[in-house]
Amino acid sequence: MITKVDAKVLSRDTLRQRVAEWRAAGEKIILTNGCFDLLHVGHVRYLHAAKQLGGRLIVAINSDDSVHALKGEGRPVVPAEERAEMLAALADVDAVLIFPELDVRVLVSEIRPDVQAKGTDYTLDNVQERETVTEYGGMVVILGGPKEHSTSQMIARLGQRS
């Protein structure tokens, strides 16, 4: 039996089809991406802010191999399938994709989101995919509150308690 949560975790092909359907219905496409290794309140607030831009919110999460390459030894803490399931359970999230690349530019080129949403740990100057997004007329938006929550900090605090 496929649950509502399972139905939100999509393959790349299914995501492309879903984006086409949403666009045909006049929906705006918002994409955000990241590791989302240990889900915390900063993530939830950021995703809620992205959804408030109006439209369908897609969360692309890094695969286990790409998280390990980006974050180093011991990461990810939570396997990709479980990270995807937790994100898909959030009401603000319309779709989740696990992607293997180290950055999201290929996916951005494939689905051409109207908005690429990034958190306040970025500026418009250091968003790797900014040029890819703006080439087709999309926009990059930095949103969310100050970066007061971090998975790396959570892991460090947990290590101190062991």
C-alpha positions as CSV (number, residue, x, y, z in Angstrom):
1,M,0.0,0.0,0.0
2,I,1.4,3.4,-1.0
3,T,0.9,6.1,1.7
4,K,0.6,9.8,1.1
5,V,4.2,10.2,2.2
6,D,5.5,7.4,-0.1
7,A,3.6,9.1,-3.0
8,K,5.7,12.3,-2.4
9,V,9.1,10.6,-2.7
10,L,9.6,10.5,-6.5
11,S,12.0,9.2,-9.0
12,R,13.6,11.7,-11.4
13,D,11.4,10.6,-14.3
14,T,8.2,10.8,-12.2
15,L,9.3,14.2,-10.8
16,R,9.7,15.6,-14.4
17,Q,6.2,14.3,-15.2
18,R,4.7,15.8,-12.1
19,V,6.4,19.2,-12.8
20,A,4.9,19.1,-16.3
21,E,1.5,18.4,-14.8
22,W,1.8,21.2,-12.2
23,R,3.0,23.7,-14.9
24,A,0.1,22.7,-17.2
25,A,-2.3,23.5,-14.3
26,G,-0.6,27.0,-13.9
27,E,1.3,26.1,-10.7
28,K,4.6,27.8,-9.8
29,I,7.5,25.4,-9.2
30,I,9.8,26.1,-6.2
31,L,12.9,24.0,-5.7
32,T,15.2,23.8,-2.7
33,N,17.9,21.3,-2.0
34,G,20.3,20.1,0.7
35,C,21.5,17.3,2.9
36,F,18.7,17.6,5.5
37,D,20.7,15.0,7.6
38,L,19.1,15.7,11.0
39,L,15.8,17.4,10.5
40,H,15.6,20.4,12.9
41,V,13.4,23.5,13.4
42,G,15.5,25.6,11.2
43,H,14.7,23.3,8.3
44,V,11.0,23.3,9.1
45,R,10.9,27.1,9.2
46,Y,12.9,27.4,6.0
47,L,10.7,25.0,4.1
48,H,7.6,26.7,5.4
49,A,9.0,30.1,4.2
50,A,9.7,28.5,0.8
51,K,6.2,27.2,0.5
52,Q,4.8,30.6,1.3
53,L,6.3,31.8,-2.0
54,G,3.3,30.1,-3.5
55,G,3.3,27.0,-5.7
56,R,4.6,23.5,-5.5
57,L,7.6,22.9,-3.2
58,I,10.1,20.3,-4.3
59,V,12.9,19.3,-1.9
60,A,15.9,17.6,-3.5
61,I,18.1,15.9,-1.0
62,N,21.6,14.7,-1.5
63,S,22.2,10.9,-1.7
64,D,24.2,9.2,1.0
65,D,27.3,9.2,-1.2
66,S,27.0,12.9,-2.0
67,V,26.4,13.8,1.7
68,H,29.5,11.8,2.6
69,A,31.6,13.6,-0.1
70,L,30.3,17.0,1.0
71,K,30.3,16.6,4.8
72,G,32.9,14.0,5.5
73,E,33.4,10.9,7.7
74,G,30.3,9.8,9.7
75,R,27.8,11.6,7.5
76,P,25.1,11.2,6.7
77,V,23.7,10.2,10.1
78,V,20.3,9.3,8.7
79,P,20.0,7.3,5.4
80,A,18.6,9.1,2.4
81,E,15.4,7.1,2.2
82,E,14.6,8.0,5.8
83,R,15.5,11.7,5.3
84,A,13.2,11.7,2.3
85,E,10.3,10.1,4.2
86,M,10.6,12.7,7.0
87,L,10.6,15.6,4.6
88,A,7.7,14.1,2.6
89,A,5.6,14.0,5.9
90,L,5.8,17.8,6.1
91,A,2.6,19.5,4.9
92,D,4.6,22.2,3.1
93,V,6.5,19.7,0.9
94,D,4.9,18.6,-2.3
95,A,7.6,16.3,-3.6
96,V,11.0,14.9,-2.5
97,L,13.8,13.6,-4.8
98,I,17.1,12.0,-3.8
99,F,19.8,13.1,-6.2
100,P,23.3,11.8,-6.5
101,E,25.2,14.8,-7.8
102,L,27.3,17.0,-5.5
103,D,25.3,20.1,-6.5
104,V,21.8,20.7,-7.9
105,R,22.6,22.3,-11.3
106,V,21.8,19.3,-13.4
107,L,18.4,18.9,-11.7
108,V,17.8,22.7,-12.1
109,S,18.4,22.4,-15.8
110,E,16.0,19.5,-16.1
111,I,13.0,20.9,-14.2
112,R,13.7,24.6,-14.5
113,P,12.0,25.8,-11.3
114,D,10.5,29.2,-11.3
115,V,12.2,29.8,-7.9
116,Q,15.4,28.2,-6.4
117,A,15.0,28.8,-2.7
118,K,18.1,28.8,-0.5
119,G,18.6,29.4,3.2
120,T,20.4,32.3,4.9
121,D,23.7,30.3,5.0
122,Y,23.9,31.5,1.4
123,T,24.0,34.8,-0.3
124,L,23.1,35.5,-4.0
125,D,26.8,35.6,-4.7
126,N,27.6,32.1,-3.5
127,V,24.6,30.1,-4.8
128,Q,26.3,27.6,-7.2
129,E,23.3,27.2,-9.4
130,R,22.4,30.9,-9.6
131,E,23.6,31.3,-13.2
132,T,21.8,28.1,-14.3
133,V,18.6,29.4,-12.8
134,T,18.8,32.9,-14.2
135,E,19.8,31.7,-17.7
136,Y,16.2,30.5,-18.3
137,G,14.5,33.3,-16.4
138,G,14.1,31.8,-13.0
139,M,15.0,33.5,-9.8
140,V,17.0,32.6,-6.7
141,V,15.5,33.6,-3.4
142,I,17.3,33.6,0.0
143,L,14.9,33.1,2.8
144,G,14.5,32.0,6.4
145,G,15.7,33.4,9.6
146,P,19.2,33.7,10.9
147,K,21.3,30.5,10.7
148,E,20.8,29.6,14.4
149,H,20.4,25.8,13.8
150,S,22.8,23.4,12.2
151,T,23.1,19.7,11.8
152,S,26.8,19.9,12.4
153,Q,26.3,21.8,15.6
154,M,23.7,19.2,16.7
155,I,26.1,16.3,16.0
156,A,28.8,18.1,18.0
157,R,26.5,18.7,21.0
158,L,25.4,15.0,20.9
159,G,29.1,13.9,20.8
160,Q,29.8,16.0,23.9
161,R,27.0,14.2,25.7
162,S,28.3,10.7,25.0
